[in-house]
Amino acid sequence: MALTADQIAIVKATVPVLKEHGETITTVFYNNMINENPILRNIFSKTSQDTLRQPRALANSVLAYATYVDDLPKLSAAVARIAHKHVSLQVAPEQYDIVGKYLIQAIGQVLGDAATPAIVDAWIAAYGALAQVFIGVEGQMYKANAAEGWVGWRKFRIARRTVESGVITSFYLEPSDGVTPLPKYLPGQYVSLQLHVPQLGYLQSRQYSLSEGPRAMGKYYRISVKRDDGEKPGVPGIISNILHDSYKVGDEVELSHPQGEFFVDPSDATKEGVPAVLISVGVGATPLLSILESLVPNEGETAHPVRRPVSWIHASRSSGMQPFREEVKQIVRQNDNVSANIFLKTLDSEDKYGFDYHFGEIRLDLAKLDKERDLYLDNARAEYYVCGPESFMIDTRRKLLGHGVGRDRIHLELFATGEVKEE
């Protein structure tokens, strides 16, 4: 049911309170909900809880909703990102009632007498309206997945492991039921991978980009996983380290259907001749390699991509830490519409200028690149796909905006809970 004008006014009036107490409210919310509903530990990332990234992300989302409750189209990008994540985690409609109960409870617990009956009633109505938006959007995604015969978690077997760099290993995952071809994804999308964590005693899921271009008759999915030391000392990535240390060829994991709003459609005829600039640092290359591979012809594929100029710009700490080196070199050699610029912070004695790297002993610096040939800043339609640490993406976006690139042409993929911070 639509909110009344009075309810909208009350929700918007809580914006200053949410700015001050939002993270406290969401921290209390998660603690209460998960402690009283332990089965939800299987859905929520323990690492994101331990680092407080999950409560912070929800606080920002609640604040954004209160700010734009009367102008929801401004939240469409955030809704899409969250809905894709929910579907990848198999969030069910009935779970929204649980979330609503504990969120309203947390608002009352933190604000005390300041949470007047009018405020509580307005937020009950506001949450209910938002839940219906998500249930509707996610329902359409589940329906599309069901049409491809895949809803829920599906067992996959590790068919092959390949070391890509000093910290990144690729896992080739084949469906245990043997049913192929697998659903074709859009380059840049991810899968959720779920496994049981013995030391925790429950399931955990993480999202990993599909690191190869999609194939029409695909028999496996490839993910490329970095051994994650964690954002905070003493809080290493749980799933990445288990995969690296314990999961061998023949072991099984569970995947959900590919999802994600960060992608390129290589068949989109309206993009003919539009430059695609792919900018990454470290493991951020994984979704961008899938995009790169999809934008050039692939042997054995009958469908050919729309021809676009492609600029691959990547930075790694060293050549030993650089993933997909040979794959990128081969693509550049075989396709005259693709160029590459590699930045290496540390050079090895065997690294050859112009072959292994183009800029040495330096971090990725857009100012070192040719504005037209490498960045296509003279093209008003050029699109920029960026993936790497959040601070790097914020800085890259700031520089591109400073060069006059429209915000709608800059696409960022964050390997963490929440959104890339706005400035």
Salt bridges, closest charged atoms under 4 A:
GLU20 OE2 - HIS21 NE2 3.58
GLU23 OE2 - ARG56 NE 3.70
ASP50 OD2 - LYS46 NZ 2.65
ASP70 OD1 - LYS12 NZ 3.31
ASP71 OD2 - LYS74 NZ 3.59
GLU138 OE2 - HIS86 ND1 2.78
GLU148 OE1 - HIS257 NE2 2.55
GLU164 OE2 - ARG222 NH1 3.84
GLU174 OE1 - ARG157 NH2 3.01
ASP177 OD1 - ARG154 NH2 3.08
GLU212 OE2 - ARG222 NH1 3.81
GLU231 OE2 - ARG53 NH1 3.42
ASP245 OD1 - ARG227 NH2 2.82
GLU254 OE2 - LYS155 NZ 3.96
GLU261 OE2 - ARG81 NH1 3.69
GLU293 OE1 - ARG215 NH2 3.67
GLU326 OE2 - LYS329 NZ 3.62
GLU327 OE2 - ARG222 NH1 3.46
ASP336 OD1 - ARG307 NH2 2.51
ASP356 OD1 - LYS329 NZ 2.81
ASP370 OD2 - ARG373 NH1 3.39
ASP374 OD1 - ARG373 NE 3.82
GLU383 OE2 - LYS271 NZ 2.53
GLU383 OE1 - ARG308 NH2 2.80
GLU390 OE1 - ARG53 NH2 3.00
ASP395 OD1 - ARG398 NH1 2.75
ASP395 OD2 - LYS399 NZ 3.11
GLU413 OE1 - ARG81 NH1 3.67
GLU419 OE2 - ARG81 NE 3.86
GLU422 OE2 - ARG397 NH1 3.64
GLU422 OE1 - ARG407 NH1 2.70
GLU423 OE2 - ARG398 NH2 2.74
